């Protein structure tokens, strides 16, 4: 009896069938290794970028600290020098203008003191120290210290009407606040523009800048 034909195709290459499964496993392993390498590369790139950013921040911070050290290194020395400028200013204000006009020697002396003061201020400005003379300006508790209030309706409330001692800044810092008298009882000052410090609630003086209605020493 003749053999009936089989439905399945004849297996002409048994060796090829045996190699198919190992080849598939090897391809999957290579793909897995490639994915792992790509993930590791992305992780290393992320770490490198973070390290570069940290180094840039460190460089900027170091430069800023170096600049601050250079700018503010003379702060203590400058404060001591300011007393010399205060004494020169007291001499100038103590001498009446009429007396200097009538006395040539006194006039010459006063001019010499004024020249010395200008040279001192010029030297301070060369090193970043700037004088503050806020007469007529709105009281700023960040740069001024109010000593007392002056009742007046001639100027808006909170206006500096007298400067007892000039203030100074070094760079963007206050080296010494100006000692001032502030108007009280006048019309309310216009609101501070955006960016300017606001006055404290109550009497308009900042923390630590208390003021009395009368000058020190008055009853």
Secondary structure as the mmCIF struct_conf table of DSSP 4:
data_model
#
loop_
_struct_conf.conf_type_id
_struct_conf.id
_struct_conf.beg_label_comp_id
_struct_conf.beg_label_asym_id
_struct_conf.beg_label_seq_id
_struct_conf.end_label_comp_id
_struct_conf.end_label_asym_id
_struct_conf.end_label_seq_id
HELX_LH_PP_P HELX_LH_PP_P1 UNK A 2 UNK A 6
BEND BEND1 UNK A 7 UNK A 8
HELX_LH_PP_P HELX_LH_PP_P2 UNK A 9 UNK A 10
BEND BEND2 UNK A 12 UNK A 12
HELX_RH_AL_P HELX_RH_AL_P1 UNK A 14 UNK A 72
TURN_TY1_P TURN_TY1_P1 UNK A 73 UNK A 74
HELX_RH_AL_P HELX_RH_AL_P2 UNK A 75 UNK A 94
BEND BEND3 UNK A 95 UNK A 95
HELX_RH_AL_P HELX_RH_AL_P3 UNK A 97 UNK A 102
HELX_RH_AL_P HELX_RH_AL_P4 UNK A 104 UNK A 126
TURN_TY1_P TURN_TY1_P2 UNK A 127 UNK A 128
STRN STRN1 UNK A 129 UNK A 132
TURN_TY1_P TURN_TY1_P3 UNK A 135 UNK A 136
BEND BEND4 UNK A 137 UNK A 137
STRN STRN2 UNK A 138 UNK A 138
HELX_LH_PP_P HELX_LH_PP_P3 UNK A 139 UNK A 139
TURN_TY1_P TURN_TY1_P4 UNK A 141 UNK A 143
STRN STRN3 UNK A 144 UNK A 151
BEND BEND5 UNK A 153 UNK A 155
TURN_TY1_P TURN_TY1_P5 UNK A 157 UNK A 158
STRN STRN4 UNK A 159 UNK A 159
STRN STRN5 UNK A 160 UNK A 165
STRN STRN6 UNK A 167 UNK A 170
TURN_TY1_P TURN_TY1_P6 UNK A 171 UNK A 172
STRN STRN7 UNK A 173 UNK A 176
HELX_LH_PP_P HELX_LH_PP_P4 UNK A 177 UNK A 177
STRN STRN8 UNK A 178 UNK A 184
BEND BEND6 UNK A 185 UNK A 186
HELX_LH_PP_P HELX_LH_PP_P5 UNK A 187 UNK A 193
TURN_TY1_P TURN_TY1_P7 UNK A 194 UNK A 195
BEND BEND7 UNK A 196 UNK A 196
HELX_LH_PP_P HELX_LH_PP_P6 UNK A 197 UNK A 200
TURN_TY1_P TURN_TY1_P8 UNK A 201 UNK A 203
BEND BEND8 UNK A 204 UNK A 204
TURN_TY1_P TURN_TY1_P9 UNK A 207 UNK A 208
STRN STRN9 UNK A 212 UNK A 212
BEND BEND9 UNK A 213 UNK A 214
TURN_TY1_P TURN_TY1_P10 UNK A 216 UNK A 217
#
